[in-house]
Amino acid sequence: MCKCEMIKDLLPLYEEDLVSEQTKQEIEEHLKSCANCSSIYEPPLPKIEVPINEQEKKGLKQLKRMLTGQQYFASFISLIVAVYLFLQPLAGIDTIPWIVLIPFCLTLLYRQPKNIFYMLLIMMICLMIATKQVAYWIIMFLQIFILSGGGIALASWIVRKHKSTTMQILSLIICGGLFYYALMVYSSAKGNLLTYWQAKTTIQTYIDDVYHQQFTLTNVRYNPKGASYLGDVVDQEDPRNSGTVYYYINANEIYDDYRFRTQLKMEDEVQQILELFIVLHSDLNMEQLSLYPQIDVPTNTYKSTDSYDPSLPIRLNILDDVTYDSKEEFAKQCYELLQVLQFSGLHFETITIYSFLEDGNRTYTLTTSNLSLSLEEITRQLTIEDSLKEKEFGM
């Protein structure tokens, strides 16, 4: 009975002709004498050789060449699509790592990883010659080589026959690690589908709530430098009125660049108006003065193409580059500035004037909302501050 169990264990190897001649003879003798084992064993069917003439052989060769050509063509077109989707930002489609997945699938189907690398190399050389941007395409090829290599490595492990369990586990760790690394590199450069939809939904909700569906979200793209998504928005009534809304993934915060540019445009206009007004209505030297107006622009009230609304209050910071010998000299300069500004017709919330002392660290500082101060009042309100680190000039 023990010998029968041993013969049963050896039968699969016997069928594949993987046993020695001596073992083979012992198995055959046992099958002849043991009815139980012979009933289990099913001898392989005899090989039937079908005669093939030369014309049929030629046809089979042509069919094989045609199928191989179709494989190469399909692989090349698939790789072109993968490279195109990697290089072009296409509204979320590029967040899927096609440059990793397509070479992975091609290796599983055709089992020709070397040919995939050769095709990618030929493609990069053609692009390099066509665009004459050698350095750019060399860097692109290295990135594509690393990304596609991760997919090819894992697919090669799947189709490969491993001689031992140890080598199988070791190669799985290496190939799986390369595949995971390729996915992480792609995600850091292009984002991923999950965060893309999260960003798109968040930005869409923000513009609907804040701008009352006045804007249309036309595109969302990933910015790897700031780990953020940029949403391009366009006014439904005036396409010239457009901007960008940022969504920061890690902080889960929205930054409205459209509102910021609207505010910045008004602040630039106010700065130009004040500089021109000071030049025309005083003897002050504008080369020594730096004006930094700050305006809080309400959301969804003004467009990026709108001019400054005089009803909006201004916080004006003025830096005087002249170093004054005394507090009284700086007070006279502040008095003249306030006298000019009160006739500008603009609405100032606060005005702050600074001038560095000789040590370069401390400043004379005047902060007021009253433009009609006398020289004595200005002198009394002047302070000396130790540092400008906490001050904002709107730069």
C-alpha positions as CSV (number, residue, x, y, z in Angstrom):
1,M,0.0,0.0,0.0
2,C,2.9,2.3,0.8
3,K,4.4,1.7,-2.6
4,C,1.0,2.5,-4.3
5,E,1.0,5.9,-2.5
6,M,4.5,6.6,-3.7
7,I,3.6,5.6,-7.3
8,K,0.6,7.9,-7.2
9,D,2.8,10.8,-6.1
10,L,5.3,10.1,-9.0
11,L,2.6,9.7,-11.7
12,P,2.5,13.5,-12.6
13,L,6.3,13.5,-13.0
14,Y,6.1,10.3,-15.0
15,E,3.5,11.9,-17.3
16,E,5.8,14.8,-17.9
17,D,8.8,12.5,-18.5
18,L,10.7,14.1,-15.6
19,V,11.8,10.9,-13.9
20,S,14.9,8.8,-14.4
21,E,14.9,5.7,-16.6
22,Q,15.1,3.3,-13.6
23,T,12.2,5.0,-11.9
24,K,10.3,5.0,-15.1
25,Q,10.7,1.2,-15.5
26,E,9.7,0.6,-11.9
27,I,6.5,2.7,-12.4
28,E,5.6,0.8,-15.6
29,E,6.1,-2.6,-13.9
30,H,4.0,-1.6,-11.0
31,L,1.2,-0.3,-13.3
32,K,1.1,-3.7,-15.0
33,S,0.9,-5.6,-11.8
34,C,-1.4,-3.3,-9.7
35,A,-5.0,-3.0,-11.0
36,N,-5.8,-0.1,-8.5
37,C,-2.9,2.2,-9.8
38,S,-3.5,1.3,-13.4
39,S,-7.1,2.3,-13.1
40,I,-6.1,5.7,-11.8
41,Y,-3.4,6.3,-14.5
42,E,-4.6,7.6,-17.8
43,P,-1.9,7.1,-20.5
44,P,-1.4,10.2,-22.7
45,L,-2.9,10.1,-26.2
46,P,-0.5,9.2,-28.9
47,K,0.9,12.1,-30.9
48,I,-0.6,12.3,-34.4
49,E,1.6,14.0,-37.0
50,V,-0.4,15.6,-39.7
51,P,1.6,16.0,-42.9
52,I,2.0,19.7,-44.0
53,N,3.1,20.5,-47.5
54,E,5.4,23.5,-48.4
55,Q,2.6,25.8,-49.4
56,E,0.8,25.3,-46.1
57,K,4.1,25.9,-44.2
58,K,4.5,29.1,-46.2
59,G,1.0,30.2,-45.3
60,L,1.6,29.5,-41.6
61,K,4.8,31.6,-41.7
62,Q,2.9,34.5,-43.4
63,L,0.1,34.2,-40.8
64,K,2.7,34.3,-38.0
65,R,4.5,37.3,-39.4
66,M,1.1,39.1,-39.8
67,L,0.1,38.4,-36.2
68,T,3.6,39.5,-35.0
69,G,3.2,42.7,-37.1
70,Q,-0.2,43.4,-35.6
71,Q,1.2,42.9,-32.1
72,Y,4.0,45.4,-32.8
73,F,1.5,47.9,-34.3
74,A,-0.9,47.6,-31.4
75,S,1.9,47.9,-28.8
76,F,3.3,51.0,-30.5
77,I,0.0,52.7,-30.8
78,S,-0.8,51.9,-27.1
79,L,2.6,53.3,-26.0
80,I,1.9,56.5,-28.0
81,V,-1.4,56.9,-26.2
82,A,0.3,56.3,-22.8
83,V,3.1,58.9,-23.5
84,Y,0.5,61.4,-24.8
85,L,-1.6,61.0,-21.7
86,F,1.5,61.4,-19.5
87,L,2.6,64.6,-21.2
88,Q,-0.8,66.3,-21.6
89,P,-3.1,67.5,-18.8
90,L,-6.5,66.2,-19.7
91,A,-9.1,67.0,-17.1
92,G,-8.5,64.1,-14.7
93,I,-7.7,61.5,-17.3
94,D,-4.0,62.1,-16.8
95,T,-4.3,61.3,-13.1
96,I,-4.6,57.6,-14.0
97,P,-1.1,56.2,-14.4
98,W,-1.4,55.0,-18.0
99,I,2.3,55.1,-18.6
100,V,2.6,52.4,-15.9
101,L,-0.6,50.3,-16.6
102,I,-0.3,50.1,-20.5
103,P,3.2,48.7,-20.5
104,F,2.1,46.3,-17.7
105,C,-0.8,45.0,-19.8
106,L,1.3,44.8,-23.0
107,T,3.9,42.7,-21.1
108,L,1.2,40.3,-19.9
109,L,-0.3,40.0,-23.4
110,Y,2.8,39.6,-25.6
111,R,5.5,38.8,-23.1
112,Q,8.1,41.0,-24.9
113,P,9.4,43.6,-22.3
114,K,12.5,44.3,-24.3
115,N,10.5,45.3,-27.3
116,I,8.5,47.8,-25.2
117,F,11.6,49.5,-24.1
118,Y,12.9,49.6,-27.7
119,M,9.7,51.2,-28.9
120,L,9.8,53.8,-26.2
121,L,13.4,54.6,-27.0
122,I,12.5,55.0,-30.7
123,M,9.6,57.2,-29.9
124,M,11.7,59.5,-27.7
125,I,14.4,59.7,-30.4
126,C,11.8,60.7,-33.0
127,L,10.4,63.4,-30.7
128,M,13.9,64.6,-29.9
129,I,14.7,65.0,-33.6
130,A,11.3,66.6,-34.5
131,T,11.3,69.2,-31.6
132,K,15.2,69.7,-31.4
133,Q,14.8,69.7,-27.6
134,V,17.5,67.1,-26.7
135,A,17.8,67.8,-22.9
136,Y,14.0,68.0,-22.4
137,W,13.3,64.6,-24.1
138,I,16.3,62.9,-22.3
139,I,14.7,63.9,-19.0
140,M,11.3,62.8,-20.2
141,F,12.7,59.4,-21.4
142,L,14.3,58.8,-18.0
143,Q,10.9,59.5,-16.2
144,I,9.0,57.4,-18.7
145,F,11.6,54.6,-18.4
146,I,11.3,54.5,-14.6
147,L,7.4,54.6,-14.7
148,S,6.9,52.1,-17.4
149,G,9.7,49.9,-15.9
150,G,7.6,49.5,-12.8
151,G,4.7,48.1,-14.7
152,I,6.9,45.9,-16.9
153,A,8.7,44.5,-13.9
154,L,5.5,43.3,-12.1
155,A,4.1,41.8,-15.4
156,S,7.4,40.0,-16.0
157,W,7.2,38.4,-12.6
158,I,3.7,37.2,-13.3
159,V,4.5,35.5,-16.6
160,R,7.9,34.1,-15.5
161,K,8.3,30.6,-14.2
162,H,10.2,30.5,-11.0
163,K,12.5,27.7,-10.1
164,S,12.1,28.0,-6.3
165,T,9.8,29.6,-3.8
166,T,12.6,31.7,-2.3
167,M,13.4,33.3,-5.7
168,Q,9.7,33.7,-6.3
169,I,9.2,35.7,-3.1
170,L,12.4,37.7,-3.5
171,S,11.6,38.7,-7.1
172,L,8.0,39.6,-6.1
173,I,9.3,41.9,-3.4
174,I,11.6,43.6,-5.9
175,C,9.1,43.8,-8.8
176,G,6.2,44.8,-6.5
177,G,8.4,47.5,-4.9
178,L,9.3,48.9,-8.4
179,F,5.6,48.9,-9.4
180,Y,4.6,50.7,-6.2
181,Y,7.5,53.2,-6.5
182,A,6.4,54.0,-10.1
183,L,2.8,54.6,-8.9
184,M,4.0,56.9,-6.1
185,V,6.3,58.9,-8.5
186,Y,3.4,59.3,-11.0
187,S,1.0,60.4,-8.2
188,S,3.5,63.0,-7.0
189,A,3.8,64.5,-10.5
190,K,0.2,64.1,-11.7
191,G,-1.9,63.6,-8.6
192,N,-4.4,60.7,-8.4
193,L,-8.0,60.2,-9.4
194,L,-9.3,60.3,-5.9
195,T,-7.8,63.7,-4.9
196,Y,-8.7,65.0,-8.4
197,W,-12.4,64.4,-7.8
198,Q,-12.2,65.7,-4.3
199,A,-10.6,68.9,-5.5
200,K,-13.1,69.3,-8.4
201,T,-16.0,68.8,-6.1
202,T,-14.6,71.2,-3.5
203,I,-13.8,74.0,-6.0
204,Q,-17.2,73.6,-7.7
205,T,-19.0,73.9,-4.4
206,Y,-17.0,76.9,-3.5
207,I,-17.7,78.9,-6.7
208,D,-21.4,77.9,-6.5
209,D,-21.7,79.1,-2.9
210,V,-19.5,82.2,-3.2
211,Y,-20.3,83.4,-6.7
212,H,-23.8,82.1,-6.9
213,Q,-23.2,80.0,-10.1
214,Q,-21.9,83.0,-11.9
215,F,-18.7,81.2,-12.9
216,T,-18.2,77.9,-14.8
217,L,-15.4,75.5,-13.8
218,T,-13.6,74.8,-17.1
219,N,-10.6,72.7,-16.0
220,V,-8.9,71.3,-13.0
221,R,-5.2,70.5,-13.1
222,Y,-2.6,69.4,-10.6
223,N,0.3,71.6,-9.4
224,P,3.1,69.3,-8.0
225,K,5.1,72.2,-6.6
226,G,2.4,73.2,-4.1
227,A,0.6,69.9,-3.8
228,S,-2.5,71.6,-5.0
229,Y,-5.1,71.6,-7.7
230,L,-5.9,74.6,-9.9
231,G,-9.4,75.2,-11.0
232,D,-9.9,77.5,-14.0
233,V,-13.1,79.5,-13.7
234,V,-14.8,81.7,-16.4
235,D,-17.6,84.2,-16.1
236,Q,-20.7,82.8,-17.9
237,E,-21.6,86.3,-19.2
238,D,-18.2,87.6,-20.1
239,P,-15.5,85.0,-21.0
240,R,-12.8,87.7,-20.6
241,N,-13.5,87.7,-16.9
242,S,-11.6,84.6,-15.8
243,G,-9.4,83.4,-12.9
244,T,-8.1,80.5,-10.9
245,V,-9.2,78.9,-7.6
246,Y,-6.6,76.8,-5.7
247,Y,-7.4,73.8,-3.6
248,Y,-4.6,72.7,-1.2
249,I,-4.9,68.9,-0.5
250,N,-3.0,68.6,2.7
251,A,-4.5,71.6,4.4
252,N,-7.9,71.1,2.8
253,E,-8.1,74.8,2.1
254,I,-9.3,77.0,-0.8
255,Y,-7.3,80.0,-2.1
256,D,-9.3,82.4,-4.3
257,D,-6.7,83.8,-6.8
258,Y,-9.5,85.4,-8.8
259,R,-10.5,87.6,-5.8
260,F,-6.8,88.3,-5.0
261,R,-6.2,89.5,-8.6
262,T,-9.3,91.7,-8.4
263,Q,-8.0,93.2,-5.2
264,L,-4.5,93.6,-6.6
265,K,-5.7,95.4,-9.7
266,M,-7.6,97.9,-7.5
267,E,-4.6,98.4,-5.2
268,D,-2.3,99.1,-8.2
269,E,-4.8,101.6,-9.5
270,V,-4.9,103.4,-6.2
271,Q,-1.1,103.4,-6.0
272,Q,-0.9,105.1,-9.4
273,I,-3.6,107.6,-8.6
274,L,-1.9,108.6,-5.3
275,E,1.6,108.8,-6.9
276,L,0.3,111.1,-9.7
277,F,-1.7,113.2,-7.2
278,I,1.4,113.7,-4.9
279,V,3.5,114.7,-7.9
280,L,1.0,117.2,-9.2
281,H,-0.1,118.8,-5.9
282,S,3.1,118.9,-3.8
283,D,6.9,119.3,-4.0
284,L,7.5,115.9,-2.4
285,N,10.0,113.7,-4.1
286,M,8.2,110.5,-5.2
287,E,11.6,108.7,-5.6
288,Q,12.0,108.6,-1.9
289,L,8.4,107.4,-1.2
290,S,7.0,103.9,-1.6
291,L,3.2,103.6,-1.4
292,Y,1.5,100.3,-0.5
293,P,-2.3,100.6,-0.4
294,Q,-4.4,97.6,0.9
295,I,-8.0,97.2,0.1
296,D,-10.4,94.5,1.4
297,V,-12.5,93.7,-1.7
298,P,-15.8,91.9,-0.9
299,T,-16.3,88.5,-2.5
300,N,-18.7,88.3,-5.5
301,T,-19.1,92.1,-5.7
302,Y,-16.5,93.1,-8.3
303,K,-15.0,91.5,-11.4
304,S,-11.3,91.3,-12.2
305,T,-11.8,93.8,-14.9
306,D,-13.5,96.4,-12.6
307,S,-11.8,99.6,-11.6
308,Y,-11.4,100.8,-8.0
309,D,-14.6,101.7,-6.2
310,P,-14.0,105.0,-4.2
311,S,-16.4,103.7,-1.5
312,L,-13.9,101.0,-0.5
313,P,-11.7,102.1,2.5
314,I,-8.0,102.1,2.0
315,R,-5.3,101.1,4.5
316,L,-2.2,103.0,3.2
317,N,1.3,102.2,4.2
318,I,4.0,104.7,3.1
319,L,7.7,104.0,3.5
320,D,10.0,107.1,3.4
321,D,13.5,106.1,2.3
322,V,15.1,109.2,3.7
323,T,16.9,109.0,7.1
324,Y,15.9,111.9,9.3
325,D,18.2,113.5,11.9
326,S,15.3,114.2,14.3
327,K,11.8,113.4,15.1
328,E,10.7,116.9,14.3
329,E,12.0,116.7,10.7
330,F,10.1,113.5,10.1
331,A,7.0,115.0,11.6
332,K,7.2,117.9,9.1
333,Q,7.3,115.3,6.2
334,C,4.3,113.4,7.6
335,Y,2.4,116.7,8.0
336,E,3.0,117.6,4.3
337,L,1.9,114.1,3.2
338,L,-1.3,114.2,5.2
339,Q,-2.1,117.7,3.9
340,V,-1.8,116.4,0.3
341,L,-3.7,113.1,0.9
342,Q,-6.7,114.7,2.5
343,F,-7.5,116.5,-0.8
344,S,-7.2,113.3,-2.8
345,G,-10.9,112.5,-2.3
346,L,-10.1,108.8,-1.4
347,H,-11.5,107.1,1.7
348,F,-8.6,106.2,4.0
349,E,-9.2,103.8,6.9
350,T,-5.7,104.2,8.3
351,I,-2.5,105.8,7.1
352,T,0.9,104.5,8.4
353,I,4.1,106.3,7.6
354,Y,7.6,104.8,8.3
355,S,11.2,106.0,8.1
356,F,14.3,104.0,9.1
357,L,16.6,105.5,11.7
358,E,20.4,105.5,11.2
359,D,20.8,102.1,12.8
360,G,18.7,100.5,10.1
361,N,16.6,98.5,12.6
362,R,14.3,101.0,14.3
363,T,11.8,103.3,12.6
364,Y,9.9,106.5,13.2
365,T,6.3,105.5,12.8
366,L,3.1,107.4,12.5
367,T,-0.3,105.6,12.4
368,T,-3.5,107.7,12.1
369,S,-6.9,107.9,10.6
370,N,-7.1,111.6,11.0
371,L,-5.7,113.4,8.0
372,S,-6.1,116.9,9.5
373,L,-3.6,116.5,12.4
374,S,-1.5,119.5,13.3
375,L,2.2,119.4,13.3
376,E,2.3,119.3,17.1
377,E,-0.2,116.4,17.2
378,I,1.8,114.5,14.7
379,T,5.0,115.0,16.8
380,R,3.3,113.7,19.9
381,Q,1.9,110.6,18.1
382,L,5.2,109.6,16.5
383,T,6.7,106.5,17.9
384,I,10.0,104.7,17.6
385,E,9.6,101.0,16.9
386,D,12.3,98.4,17.2
387,S,11.6,96.3,14.2
388,L,9.7,96.0,10.9
389,K,9.4,92.2,11.1
390,E,5.7,92.4,12.2
391,K,4.7,95.1,9.7
392,E,3.1,94.4,6.4
393,F,3.7,96.8,3.5
394,G,1.4,95.0,1.1
395,M,4.4,93.9,-1.0
